[in-house]
C-alpha cells in the first residue's frame, strides 16, 4: 500500500464516493491506517460526513470499530453518536465496539 492510495481512499470516504472506496479496499488499501499528515480514519471521516453506506462497507471490510481517529479524538462509536447515526451505533456494537473510558474532549483539557 502506498500513502497516495490511502489518501485517495480517505478523500473518497470523506466525499461519499462509494465506488472509489470499494476500488481501494479491493486493491488492498488498509482502512485502519492514519496518514501522518491527516491523522484521521476513513471510518470516522465517513461517519462525520453522513456516508452511512460507506461506513457499513468499511466495517464489513476490516475497518477497526475501536480505532480512535487521532485528529478528531473520536472513536467510530463516539462519531456515530455525535452525528446521530444510531443505526451505525448498533452496527458498531455488533462488531464489538464499546464505550471508551476516555471521553473525546480529554485532549482540550488544560495541562
C-alpha positions in Angstrom: 0.0 0.0 0.0 1.2 3.5 -0.8 0.2 6.5 1.2 -1.2 8.0 -2.0 -3.6 5.2 -2.4 -4.7 5.6 1.2 -5.1 9.4 0.7 -7.4 8.7 -2.2 -9.4 6.2 -0.1 -9.7 8.8 2.6 -10.8 11.5 0.3 -13.4 9.1 -1.3 -14.7 8.2 2.2 -14.9 11.9 3.0 -16.7 12.8 -0.2 -19.0 9.8 -0.2 -17.6 8.2 -3.4 -18.6 4.6 -2.7 -17.2 3.3 -6.0 -13.7 4.7 -5.3 -13.8 3.4 -1.7 -14.7 0.0 -2.9 -11.9 0.1 -5.5 -9.2 1.0 -3.0 -10.4 -1.6 -0.4 -10.5 -4.3 -3.0 -6.9 -3.3 -4.1 -5.8 -3.9 -0.5 -5.5 -0.4 1.0 -5.7 -0.6 4.8 -8.7 1.2 6.1 -7.1 1.5 9.6 -4.0 3.4 8.5 -3.8 7.0 9.7 -1.5 9.1 7.4 0.8 11.3 9.4 -0.4 14.4 7.5 -4.1 13.7 8.1 -4.3 11.5 11.3 -7.9 10.5 10.8 -9.5 7.3 9.9 -11.7 6.8 6.8 -14.4 5.3 9.1 -14.7 8.3 11.4 -14.4 10.7 8.5 -17.3 9.0 6.7 -19.4 9.0 9.8 -18.9 12.6 10.5 -19.9 13.4 6.9 -23.0 11.2 7.0 -22.0 8.5 4.5 -23.6 5.6 6.3 -23.4 3.2 3.4 -19.6 3.6 3.2 -19.4 3.2 7.0 -21.2 -0.2 6.6 -18.9 -1.2 3.8 -15.7 -0.2 5.7 -16.8 -2.2 8.8 -17.6 -5.2 6.7 -14.1 -4.9 5.0 -11.8 -4.6 8.0 -12.2 -1.2 9.5 -11.5 -1.4 13.2 -14.6 -0.3 15.2 -12.4 0.7 18.1 -9.8 2.8 16.4 -9.7 6.4 17.6 -9.2 9.0 14.9 -6.2 10.9 16.2 -7.0 14.3 14.8 -10.7 14.2 15.8 -10.1 12.4 19.1 -13.2 10.3 18.3 -13.8 6.6 18.2 -16.2 5.4 15.5 -18.8 4.9 18.2 -18.4 8.4 19.5 -18.6 9.9 16.0 -21.7 7.9 15.1 -23.5 9.0 18.3 -22.4 12.6 17.9 -23.7 12.8 14.4 -27.0 10.9 15.1 -26.3 7.7 13.2 -27.9 5.3 15.7 -28.2 2.5 13.1 -24.4 2.6 12.8 -24.1 2.7 16.6 -25.9 -0.7 16.6 -23.7 -2.0 13.8 -20.5 -0.9 15.6 -21.7 -2.6 18.8 -22.4 -5.8 16.8 -18.7 -5.5 15.7 -17.7 -5.3 19.3 -17.3 -1.6 19.8 -17.8 -0.5 23.4 -17.9 2.9 25.1 -14.4 4.3 25.6 -13.5 5.2 29.2 -11.7 8.2 27.8 -14.0 11.0 26.6 -13.3 12.6 23.3 -12.9 16.0 24.8 -9.9 15.0 27.0 -7.4 16.5 24.6 -8.7 20.0 25.1 -8.2 20.0 28.9 -5.5 22.3 30.2 -2.4 20.6 31.4 
